[in-house]
């Protein structure tokens, strides 16, 4: 089954290259599309009809936080009904951040690994899980 793109929100250029390289190294065939901020992601989601494979999002973003982005998606019925898996992948977090993320109905929260090998293992686990998951509107 062909997956849609992975949408990555946040991170600097080094993070984007690292994520792209790690996804390629684990054999993920999904195209990676990067966004600087949540507003750019929302604009993209409103202009395409295909379901992305998943959204990877940093907690700390310019213009709006990752939590605010998730809440904006939740409050938009059309976006919410697309059931796009939303996973936080952030450098530093507090227990309060994790709790607030799960209260916003996020599908996962990961502290970004410190080594490249660990990052590949994290991304492999995330991708494998969502490749096997059944989402609304898919043939069962």
Residue pairs with C-beta under 8 A, 6 or more apart in sequence:
1 131
2 29
3 29
3 30
3 53
3 131
4 30
4 50
4 51
4 52
4 53
5 30
5 31
5 32
5 33
5 52
5 53
6 23
6 28
6 30
6 31
6 32
6 33
6 52
6 53
6 54
6 55
6 56
7 33
7 35
7 41
7 44
7 45
7 52
7 54
7 55
7 56
7 84
8 16
8 19
8 32
8 33
8 34
8 35
8 55
8 56
8 57
9 34
9 35
9 37
9 38
9 40
9 41
9 55
9 56
9 57
9 58
9 61
9 66
9 69
10 35
10 36
10 37
10 57
10 58
10 59
10 60
10 61
10 66
11 19
11 34
11 58
15 58
16 32
16 34
18 116
18 119
19 32
19 56
19 119
19 123
20 32
22 116
22 119
22 120
22 123
23 30
23 32
23 123
23 127
25 120
26 120
26 123
26 124
26 127
28 123
28 127
30 53
30 127
33 44
33 52
35 41
35 44
36 62
37 61
37 62
37 63
37 64
38 57
38 61
38 63
38 64
38 65
38 66
38 68
38 69
38 72
39 63
39 64
41 55
41 69
42 69
42 72
42 73
42 76
42 79
45 52
45 73
45 79
45 82
45 84
46 78
46 79
51 82
51 83
51 84
51 135
51 137
52 84
53 85
53 127
53 130
54 84
54 85
54 86
54 87
54 126
54 127
54 130
55 84
55 85
55 86
55 87
56 87
56 88
56 89
56 126
57 66
57 69
57 70
57 86
57 87
57 88
57 89
58 66
58 88
58 89
58 90
58 91
59 65
59 66
59 67
59 88
59 90
59 93
59 97
59 101
60 66
60 90
61 69
64 72
66 88
66 90
66 101
67 97
67 100
67 101
67 104
70 86
70 101
70 104
70 105
70 106
71 104
73 79
73 80
73 84
73 86
74 80
74 104
74 105
81 136
83 135
83 136
83 137
85 107
85 108
85 130
85 133
85 135
86 106
86 107
87 106
87 107
87 108
87 109
87 110
87 126
88 101
88 106
88 108
88 109
88 110
89 110
89 112
89 122
90 97
90 109
90 110
90 111
90 112
91 111
91 112
92 111
93 109
93 111
98 109
101 109
102 109
108 126
110 122
110 126
112 119
112 122
113 119
113 121
113 122
134 140
